[in-house]
């Protein structure tokens, strides 16, 4: 690779990394500051595992249920953000995974949401899959939430096992 291009790529990478998450690589001893959430009747099982560490997500419960993890960070209205994450389904189950970006006001009220791509949990991945969602923080937003959710949709039961790693928040 020509040296000028390599240098340019380094500069771009540094600029894009200016709004990162805490424990986005899941290498900390505990899940914090990620927060586990679930709908009524759902039992989430979210744990750090492996070396290097990843987040292992799974949940069981009724149809239409959901469970996931999120992390909240400061945001500035009018700023564009991108949430990127790697996932790998290692055991099949019901439902789908999906990422989202949510905008919050000062008083922790949700004032908007951007849904990212979703992926099925009824087939395993041979390699890691990259997903991203982009959005611009609306007027009144002072915080954002990056979210990874497992949805049961129409079937009760257990979701597939989803490994998650390398979550990043950038300003594209
Ligand atoms: Ca990791």
Boltz pocket constraint, residues with backbone or C-beta under 6 A from the ligand:
constraints:
  - pocket:
      binder: B
      contacts: [[A, 25], [A, 26], [A, 27], [A, 52], [A, 53], [A, 54], [A, 164], [A, 165], [A, 166]]
      max_distance: 6.0
